Amino acid sequence: MIEEEIVHVKGHPEKLIIFFHGYIDSPEYVDEKIVPLLEGLDNVAVHIPKSPIPCEIHPKKFQWYSMHRFDDNDDRKTVATMEECVAIYSRMKLGILEAYEMITPYIDNLLSEYGLEDKDLYLCGYSQGATLAIFTALMREEKIAGLLSFSGILAPQEFLIKNHKSSPDVLLIHGTSDNQVRFEALAYTKKNLETCGCKVRTYVVNDGQHRISDEGIHEGYEFIAKRFTRKVAV
C-alpha cells in the first residue's frame, strides 16, 4: 500500500493532480521539477506518491513494477525496431496490472477525501510512472480531466485497445535524444491513444533527454491551467 507521499494543497481544492515518479526514482525528483506548475495554480491539491517497492537495481530508489522481471537485459532500449520494443513492453502487462491495482484505491480515496470526481482529476507521470498513468487513465470508468505523460509509452497495447474504458484528453512530452524510452514511442503512443478515442497533443523537446525538462513543465502547465484560474504566468 502507498503510505508515503509529497503533498501540496493550495486554497480550497477544486482539482486533484496526481504525479507518478519513474523507475529508479523518487517523489523528491518530481517535486523539484514541478515547482513552476505549483506556482501557477490555485485551489488545487497535488499528490506525488512514493511507490512502496524498492527498486530492484538501486535499493534507495523506487519502482512501480519490475522491469528486469520482463526484460532482464534491458533489450527494450537497444532492439532494432519499434515493433520489437513494443513486444517487450507488452510482456510487462502483469507488472503494470499489479501496480494499477495498488494505485486505484489510492486515487479513489483521494477523490473521496477532497469531495471530487474523475472529471476533476489529472493523472501525470514520468517514464515508468507515465506508462502507469496512461494505463490507469484509460482504465478509469469515468473520463478524467486530463493525462500528462513525460517520456512514457503506452503498454500493453492489445489489452488497452480492447479493454480501455474511457478516453481522456492527453498531452505527450518526449525528448528527441531520450536514450531510455526511445523517441519513436511518442508517435506510437499518440496513434494508439487516438485509436482509443483520446484527443492527443504532443510536444517535442529538441535534443531533450530522459528527464522532466523545464520547457516540458511549461507545456504541462498550459495544458492543465486551461481548467484553472491562473495566478501567475510561468
Secondary structure by P-SEA (a helix, b strand, c coil): cccbbbbbbcccccbbbbbbbcccccaaaaaaaaaaaaaacccbbbbbccccccccccccbbbccccccccccccccccccaaaaaaaaaaaaaaaaaaaaaaaaaaaaaaaaaccccccbbbbbcaaaaaaaaaaaaaccccccbbbbccccccaaaaaaccccccccbbbbbbccccccccaaaaaaaaaaaaaccbbbbbbcccccccccaaaaaaaaaaaaccccccccc
